């Protein structure tokens, strides 16, 4: 709307229709989520058919206009002006801050995604491997190579950590956990859980670009920062998984497009920040239904009284509409409505009265520890953990954190094991 008003002011009120057509044609010709560079915008304007329909007098007036391109500037939005963010206005300044030669910064960002067609692993910025999900599908772990990982960590700690996340987000945040998320839903009449499908994979890249723009970085710098924190999976990697390559066209297309790599240190925080609008809207929806809402990564949980249970189908439809409108998708097969008469589970914890470890999980862990004490720890390390003692110690500590009495029982067995 602002562009249309500006065009009408420049072309004149008599050319209002042409001005609006011109702006709409320019916007339709720009295919990227980024603001176009000046030369690109100039070419887009000149090639517009609407421009050739304006009158001679208007054309003469346009020809006399002088174009002034303001220099790029670092201009954070008001909430971030005192955050101590590093300020740079050019890719050269960004490269210097990252201690990367200017000639390599664009290669690392791969903004044009040329490396996705490279067949050699040496040219790829990520080491990739597939792991199976419990549902039978596959998850691609894309771990950045050491140099890129160090750059991403600096961006995370010196830039992204300055941005506050929504109060309803609990994953990947210091001081919050799945236990603190589950505690918000303990003792409610009904618990409803829904799951976002391919959370990192479907986070819109335009949201990542918008995050860096809000922090004040000009478009050229933002484009590089976005490129460093996203990737397009090489076709050669997709071909290594027959299921993805042959049958799942939608997932293959998402991997081949820019997305947050699952394995990059910046991805969890960027996903949380990109979902802030989703969290705000779902918090508002829950408030209207007198319910509570939390999000742990891609797990969305709502809880409330019997009135929410009675309107649960309408409530879930509203959730779906908001999720789709925000650019995400729900995994319908994982939607659960759990009244108090059933076991209410949130992020793997039981919340019927208070948070607790599910009895089958506790029994299985106790049996594993008992077998370690009787038959030796190596006999139970079926998944091949490099440090099985530390792995089991962490599992026992988790139970201690949730249920001290049960945790103490497991700890006594743990201390009897000859590691």
Helices and strands as residue ranges (DSSP letters): H 2-11, G 13-15, H 16-29, H 38-46, G 49-53, H 56-63, G 78-80, H 91-97, H 102-109, G 114-117, G 121-123, E 126-132, E 138-144, H 146-158, G 160-162, H 178-183, E 190-195, H 199-202, H 205-214, H 219-229, H 235-238, H 242-246, H 249-256, H 267-274, H 276-288, E 292-296, E 299-304, H 306-310, H 312-325, G 332-334, E 336-339, E 345-346, E 349-350, E 356-357, H 359-375, G 377-380, H 388-402, H 404-414
